[in-house]
Amino acid sequence: MALRHTGKVGVLASEEEDRPVDVVSGKGKEVIFDDGSQYVTVFDPLDGSSNIDAGIPTGTIFGIFHHDETCDITAFLESESDDFQVDDAVCMVNTLQPGTNLAASGYVLYSSSTFLTMTIGQGVYSFTLDEQLGEFILTSSCIQIPETKNIMSFNEANWDMWDEPMQKVHDSWRTGKGKLGQRYTSRYVGSMVADVHRTLMYGGVFGYPADTKNVNGKLRLLYEAAPMSFLIEQAGGLSTTGRDRIMEIIPDNVHQRTPVIMGSKHEVKEVIDAYNAYDEKERN
């Protein structure tokens, strides 16, 4: 409702909804300013919700695309078996954009303080909620993730189900035989916002790789992977599936999932190199 009040949002897409919501046709008296429905907003409203009862940090992830009311929906309608109305098709086409089209992205972390970290494509900035003022105060500007750090953040219980190159790189970090030559510390909260926030601040690598149970990965491309990848890249890091740059993946559906490895350049590049070597070996 708050986003509808702005008059700037044309489409809302949430992890909790089956399809994007057309805000334009639903405008009414509640719109305070009508500025042409310029944006598409995608978000995961409560990341880490399964951790709430344990008091573990949770968060909200968001991404903002430009909205195009004149977009070509012909190809989409021809390829879809579902019965889409024109307005629904416009919503869907506007939502199914690659991360490279993001105008802004960020997250809100609900922890010891409430942090808002975001980018508009010109660096990463972090704000902290001042509860007395009721406003977010800029506390970190032009954030740069360290190029390397011996911290890894994975659900290691899934190790035996990972791809072989991911297993080998993880083992090299754990035993100190990787390119950095140091043993890595494991830090895993299980809430993406919390794990990415720590990775952004301290460096290292966060990942939820593909496995035999989730062959296409577990994290959602539109609501989680792409917005976070935009942040990480703007801070000087890298984000990949192991084989592809996440920002360049064009979604087929709004709930598409993807493997994710993101963080410091050194560590993510090590994963990319391992996948390249493995694929080259398989071709030969």
N, C-alpha and C positions, 0 to 999 in steps of 0.2 A: 504494500500500500504506500509506503514512504517513497519508493521509486516512482510509482505512478503519479504521485503528487508533483514531482518535478516537471512533468510534461516533456521530458527529454528522452524517455525510454520508449522504444517501439515494441520490443520483445523481451520477455523474461524467460529464462530457461534454468530450471533447478534440478538438482540430482533427485529431488523428491517428487518430481512431476514426470509423467510419461512423455508428454510433448511440450514444446515451448508454448508460452502463453502470449496471445496477441493483446498487447496493452492498448494499442491504437484504437481498436474497435470498442474497447471497454471504457474509454474516457468519458468522464461525466463531470458532475459538479465538484468531485473531489480533486480534480486537476487545478492546481493553483497557478502554474505557469505552463503554457503550451508553446513549446519551442521546436515543434516539427519532428518529434520522435526520432532523434538523431542516433540513438544507441541501442545495441543489443546487450543485455546483461546476463551472464551465465554465472552460477554460483553453487557451491556446496554450503548450505546454510549452517550445518553443524558438523564439521569434521571431527572425528574422534568421539562421536556420541556414545559409543559403547563403553567409554572410559569415565563417563560422568559420575557414576556411583562410587568410583574409586578415587575421585578428587583429582584425576590427572588432567592436565591442560587440554582444552579443546579450542576450536577456532572456526572461522568462516573464511572461505576462499572465494574470490570473485575475479571475473574477467569481463572486459568491456570491448565490444566490437562496434564499428560503425554500422548503422542501419541503412539499408537501401530499399526504398519502397518500389523502385523501378527494376529490381533484379529479375533476371530471366529465369522463370520457373519451368520452362517447357521440358527440359531434360529431366528434371526431378520428377515431374508428373508422369513422364513416359517410363521412368525406371521403377516407380513405386506401385506395388499391388494394392496398398491401402487406399481407402477412399478419402483423399485429401481435397478439401475445399481450397479455393484460390488463396484466401487469407491464411489458411493453415500452411499451404505450400510456401508462401512468402516468408512466414515465420521460420519454417524449417530451413529454407535456403539461406536466410540471413544468419541462422544459428550455426550451420555446418561450415564454419570457416576455420582455416588453419591458424595456429598460434601466431604466425607471422603477420596476421591481420589485426592482432590485438592493439587497441588504442591505449589500454591501461589494464593493469591487473594488480592484485594484492591479496592480503589476508589480514584478519583480525585475530590475534591470539589472546585468549582469556586465561590468564595465569596469575603470577604474583602481582602483575599489573596488566592493564589492557593495552596491547600494542597494535597499532595500525601500521603495516608496512606495505608500500605500494610503489609502482612505477608508472610513468606515462611515456616511457620510451626514452627518457633522458636521465638515467640514473635511478638509484633506489633510495627511498627516504623512509624513515621510521618515526612514528609519532607515539607518544604515550599519553593515555587519558589522565588528565588532572581532574579528579573527582570533585574537588572544591570549585573549580571554575566551570566544570562540565564541558571542557574542550580538550581536543587533542593537541599536545604541544610537540613541536619538532624536537626530537632528541638525537637522531642520527641522520646525517646527510651524506649523499654520494657514497653509500656503503659499497665496499669492495670485498668480496670473499677471498680469503687467502688462496694463493695458487696451489698450495699443497698443505695437507695436515693429516696426521696419522689418527684420524677418527673415522669410524665406519658405523653406519646406522642401517641395519637390515634385520628382518625377522629370520634369525639364523636357524630357527626350527624347520624352515623349509629348504635348507641347504641341499639335502639329498634329492630334491625335486627340481633344482635349478638346471639351466643349461650348463654344459661342460665348461665353456670358457668363463662363465661367471663363477663357477665353483673354484676353478684354478686361481683366478685373480683373488678371490676372497681368501683362499688358503694361503696365498703368498703374503697377503696383508697380515693375516693372523699369526703367521710364523716369522714375519720379518724378512721374507725373501723377495718382496716386491721391489719395484724400482727405487722407492724411497729408502729401502734398507732398514726400516724400523718396524717393530711390531706395532700393530694398530690397536687402539682402544675401542671397545664396542659400546655405543650409546644408542639405545633404541627405546623410544617412548611408546610408539604404537599409535600416535596421533600425528598425521602428516604435517600439520601446521607447526606443532612443537618441534618435530624433528628437522623440518626445513629451516625454521627460525634459528635453531642452534647451529645448523650447518652454515647458514648465511653469516652468522656472527663469528663463528670460530673456525670455519673451514672443515674439510673432510668430504665425505660422500654419503648421501642418503639414497637408498634404493628399495624398490619392490619389484624384483625381476619376474620375468615369466617363469612358470614352473609347470610340472606335468598336470597339476590340478587346474591352474589358470594359465592356459597356453598363450592367451592373448594379453596376459597381465591382469592385474586386479584393479588398479587405480583408473578412474575415468579421465579420458583425454580432455574433454571440454571443461569439466568442472574442477579438475584437480591438476592434471599433468601440464596442460598448456599454460594456464595462468602462473603456476609456480615456475615453469621453465622460463617464461618471460622475465620474471624477477631474477632468477639465478643468472641468466645470460646478461641482463642489464648490470648485474653486480660483478661481471667478469668471469663467471663460471660457465660450465657446460651442462647440457641435459640431453640424454639419449635413451633409446630403447636398448642400446647395445649395438644396433645396426643402423638406426635412423635417427636423425635429429627430430626430437619431439615437436618442435615448433613448426616443422614443415609438413606434418601429417595432416591430410584433409579428412575430417571425420566422415564416416558413412552413415552414422546414426548418433543421436544425441547422448546415448549412454555407452558409446564405444569405450572399451578398456584398452590399456596399453601398458607394457613394461616401462619402468622408470628407473633410471640411474642419473642422479644429478648432484652437482656440488663443485668442488675445486677442480680446476683444469687438469692437474696432474693425475688425480685419481680417476676421473671420468675418461680421460684419454687412455689410460691404462686398460680400462674395460673395453673401449672401442677397438684398441689394438688387438686385444685378445680375441674378440669376435671376428675381426678381419683375418687374423692368422688362422683361426679355426675354419672359417668359410673357405679360405684359400686352400687349406689342406684337404677339405672335403671335395673341392672341385678337381683336385689333382689325384 
